[in-house]
Amino acid sequence: MRDRLHVDLADGDLRLVRLGEDHREALRAACAADADIWEIYSSSFGPGHFDASFDALTGPGGRMAYAISDGETLVGMTAWLRPDWSAETVEIGNSYIHPDVRGTGLNGRIKRLMLDHAFAVGIRRIEFRIDERNKRSQAAVAKLGATREGVLRSERVTWTGHVRDTGLWSLLVDEWVPRGRQ
Protein backbone atom coordinates (compact mmCIF):
# COMPACT_ATOMS: atom_id res chain seq x y z
CA MET A 1 0.00 0.00 0.00
CA ARG A 2 2.84 2.43 0.84
CA ASP A 3 4.21 2.17 -2.71
CA ARG A 4 0.76 2.90 -4.15
CA LEU A 5 0.09 5.82 -1.78
CA HIS A 6 3.41 7.70 -1.85
CA VAL A 7 3.72 8.44 -5.55
CA ASP A 8 4.29 11.72 -7.34
CA LEU A 9 1.01 13.58 -8.00
CA ALA A 10 0.18 16.36 -10.45
CA ASP A 11 -2.68 18.60 -11.47
CA GLY A 12 -1.70 21.00 -14.25
CA ASP A 13 1.15 23.17 -12.97
CA LEU A 14 0.75 21.80 -9.41
CA ARG A 15 3.18 18.99 -8.59
CA LEU A 16 3.74 16.95 -5.44
CA VAL A 17 6.97 15.00 -5.67
CA ARG A 18 8.69 12.89 -3.06
CA LEU A 19 10.69 15.23 -0.85
CA GLY A 20 14.41 14.61 -1.08
CA GLU A 21 17.80 16.14 -0.53
CA ASP A 22 17.59 18.00 -3.85
CA HIS A 23 14.71 20.06 -2.38
CA ARG A 24 16.52 21.12 0.80
CA GLU A 25 17.66 24.63 -0.17
CA ALA A 26 14.49 25.64 -2.04
CA LEU A 27 12.34 24.43 0.86
CA ARG A 28 14.61 26.22 3.36
CA ALA A 29 13.98 29.48 1.48
CA ALA A 30 10.21 28.87 1.30
CA CYS A 31 9.99 28.07 5.01
CA ALA A 32 12.04 31.14 5.96
CA ALA A 33 9.43 33.37 4.29
CA ASP A 34 7.17 33.07 7.36
CA ALA A 35 9.41 32.52 10.38
CA ASP A 36 6.59 33.44 12.82
CA ILE A 37 4.26 30.62 11.72
CA TRP A 38 6.45 27.93 13.25
CA GLU A 39 5.27 28.89 16.75
CA ILE A 40 2.04 26.90 16.11
CA TYR A 41 3.73 23.88 14.49
CA SER A 42 4.94 20.78 16.32
CA SER A 43 8.42 21.24 14.89
CA SER A 44 10.12 24.25 13.39
CA PHE A 45 11.36 24.48 9.83
CA GLY A 46 12.35 28.09 10.46
CA PRO A 47 15.88 29.48 10.52
CA GLY A 48 18.03 27.72 13.08
CA HIS A 49 15.88 24.58 13.13
CA PHE A 50 15.43 23.76 9.47
CA ASP A 51 18.15 21.15 8.95
CA ALA A 52 17.24 18.98 11.95
CA SER A 53 13.53 19.09 11.03
CA PHE A 54 14.22 18.37 7.35
CA ASP A 55 16.44 15.41 8.27
CA ALA A 56 13.76 14.02 10.59
CA LEU A 57 11.05 14.44 7.95
CA THR A 58 13.03 12.75 5.18
CA GLY A 59 14.62 10.09 7.41
CA PRO A 60 13.35 6.60 8.17
CA GLY A 61 9.93 6.25 9.71
CA GLY A 62 6.30 6.51 8.80
CA ARG A 63 6.38 9.94 7.17
CA MET A 64 5.99 10.11 3.41
CA ALA A 65 6.77 13.71 2.53
CA TYR A 66 6.24 15.75 -0.63
CA ALA A 67 7.76 18.92 -2.01
CA ILE A 68 5.01 21.11 -3.49
CA SER A 69 5.75 23.00 -6.69
CA ASP A 70 3.59 25.56 -8.43
CA GLY A 71 5.06 25.72 -11.91
CA GLU A 72 8.82 25.81 -11.50
CA THR A 73 8.71 27.24 -7.95
CA LEU A 74 8.87 25.10 -4.82
CA VAL A 75 6.21 26.61 -2.55
CA GLY A 76 5.94 24.19 0.35
CA MET A 77 5.63 20.69 1.70
CA THR A 78 3.07 18.19 2.93
CA ALA A 79 3.11 14.55 3.98
CA TRP A 80 1.26 11.34 4.58
CA LEU A 81 1.62 10.53 8.31
CA ARG A 82 0.64 7.70 10.65
CA PRO A 83 -0.28 5.16 7.98
CA ASP A 84 -2.21 2.20 9.34
CA TRP A 85 -2.47 -0.17 6.42
CA SER A 86 -4.66 -2.75 8.18
CA ALA A 87 -7.18 -0.06 9.16
CA GLU A 88 -6.84 1.68 5.76
CA THR A 89 -6.21 5.06 7.42
CA VAL A 90 -3.64 7.79 7.02
CA GLU A 91 -3.13 11.37 8.18
CA ILE A 92 -2.33 14.36 5.98
CA GLY A 93 -0.07 16.76 7.82
CA ASN A 94 3.26 18.51 8.09
CA SER A 95 1.81 20.94 5.56
CA TYR A 96 3.22 24.39 4.88
CA ILE A 97 2.78 26.69 1.90
CA HIS A 98 4.60 29.91 1.16
CA PRO A 99 2.68 33.06 2.20
CA ASP A 100 2.65 34.32 -1.41
CA VAL A 101 0.35 31.46 -2.48
CA ARG A 102 -1.92 31.35 0.57
CA GLY A 103 -5.47 32.37 -0.22
CA THR A 104 -5.08 31.51 -3.91
CA GLY A 105 -6.89 28.16 -3.77
CA LEU A 106 -3.62 26.25 -4.07
CA ASN A 107 -4.01 24.54 -0.68
CA GLY A 108 -7.45 23.26 -1.64
CA ARG A 109 -6.04 21.90 -4.91
CA ILE A 110 -3.24 20.16 -3.00
CA LYS A 111 -5.59 18.54 -0.51
CA ARG A 112 -8.11 17.50 -3.20
CA LEU A 113 -5.31 15.91 -5.22
CA MET A 114 -4.14 13.98 -2.17
CA LEU A 115 -7.64 12.98 -1.09
CA ASP A 116 -8.63 11.79 -4.57
CA HIS A 117 -5.47 9.71 -4.77
CA ALA A 118 -5.67 8.21 -1.28
CA PHE A 119 -9.26 7.13 -1.64
CA ALA A 120 -8.58 5.74 -5.12
CA VAL A 121 -5.84 3.44 -3.78
CA GLY A 122 -7.93 2.02 -0.92
CA ILE A 123 -7.62 4.40 2.01
CA ARG A 124 -11.02 4.66 3.70
CA ARG A 125 -10.32 7.30 6.40
CA ILE A 126 -8.06 10.35 6.32
CA GLU A 127 -7.23 12.29 9.46
CA PHE A 128 -6.05 15.82 10.06
CA ARG A 129 -4.52 16.65 13.47
CA ILE A 130 -4.42 20.41 13.93
CA ASP A 131 -3.14 22.60 16.74
CA GLU A 132 -6.16 24.24 18.35
CA ARG A 133 -4.46 27.63 17.85
CA ASN A 134 -4.27 27.12 14.07
CA LYS A 135 -7.63 28.53 12.96
CA ARG A 136 -6.56 28.87 9.30
CA SER A 137 -5.90 25.13 8.95
CA GLN A 138 -9.10 24.25 10.78
CA ALA A 139 -11.11 26.40 8.36
CA ALA A 140 -9.34 24.82 5.39
CA VAL A 141 -10.17 21.22 6.35
CA ALA A 142 -13.73 22.18 7.24
CA LYS A 143 -14.06 23.65 3.74
CA LEU A 144 -12.99 20.26 2.33
CA GLY A 145 -15.86 18.62 4.22
CA ALA A 146 -13.86 17.09 7.08
CA THR A 147 -15.65 16.46 10.36
CA ARG A 148 -14.26 17.71 13.64
CA GLU A 149 -14.31 14.69 15.96
CA GLY A 150 -12.99 16.31 19.09
CA VAL A 151 -9.91 17.54 20.89
CA LEU A 152 -6.99 15.44 22.05
CA ARG A 153 -6.11 17.32 25.22
CA SER A 154 -2.41 17.89 25.97
CA GLU A 155 -1.68 15.60 23.04
CA ARG A 156 1.93 16.65 22.41
CA VAL A 157 4.72 18.95 23.44
CA THR A 158 5.87 21.16 20.59
CA TRP A 159 9.39 22.32 19.82
CA THR A 160 8.76 25.47 21.88
CA GLY A 161 7.74 23.46 24.96
CA HIS A 162 4.05 24.36 24.48
CA VAL A 163 1.72 21.55 25.55
CA ARG A 164 -0.60 21.36 22.60
CA ASP A 165 -4.28 20.54 22.42
CA THR A 166 -4.89 18.92 19.04
CA GLY A 167 -8.15 19.02 17.11
CA LEU A 168 -8.90 15.71 15.41
CA TRP A 169 -10.65 15.97 12.05
CA SER A 170 -11.47 13.21 9.58
CA LEU A 171 -12.89 12.55 6.16
CA LEU A 172 -14.28 9.15 5.13
CA VAL A 173 -14.25 7.72 1.63
CA ASP A 174 -18.06 7.69 1.41
CA GLU A 175 -18.17 11.40 2.37
CA TRP A 176 -15.77 12.50 -0.36
CA VAL A 177 -16.95 13.75 -3.72
CA PRO A 178 -14.08 13.32 -6.20
CA ARG A 179 -13.19 16.10 -8.59
CA GLY A 180 -15.36 15.97 -11.68
CA ARG A 181 -18.43 14.82 -9.74
CA GLN A 182 -18.80 18.01 -7.71
C-alpha positions, 0 to 999 in steps of 0.5 A: 500500500505504501508504494501505491500511496506515496507516488508523485502527483500532479494537477496541471502546474501543481506537482507533489513529488517525493521530498528529497535532498535535492529540495533542501535549499528551495524548501529552506527558502520557502519556510524562511518566508514566514518565520513566525508561523512555526510557533504553532507547528509541532516542529520548526522548519524556520531558521536555526531549526530547518536542517534537523527538522528536514532530516527528521522528515526525510529520514526513516519512519512513517512519514511520506513527505512531498515537495510542493511546486507551483510551476517551477517554484517550490512553494511548500511541503506536505506529507502522509503521516501515521499510515495504518495499512490494516485499518486503511487510514492515514493522516495528511499533515506537516503541511506548509505553503509559502505566504505568497500562495496562501489564499489563492486556492492552491491549498485546496487543490493540494488537498483535493489531489491527495484525497482523490489519490488516497481514496482511489488506492484504498484508504477509507479514512483520512485524518487531520490533526491540527493545533487548536491555535491554528484557525486557518488550517481548521477552516481549510479542512472544514471547507474540504468537508472534514468532520471535527471529531474532538480535541486530544487534550495535551496531546503533544509537546511542541518544539517550543515546549508548548503543551498542545491541544490537538483538534482531530478531524477526519474525512471518510471515503463515502463522504468524499466527492471526487473532482469531476463529480462536484 
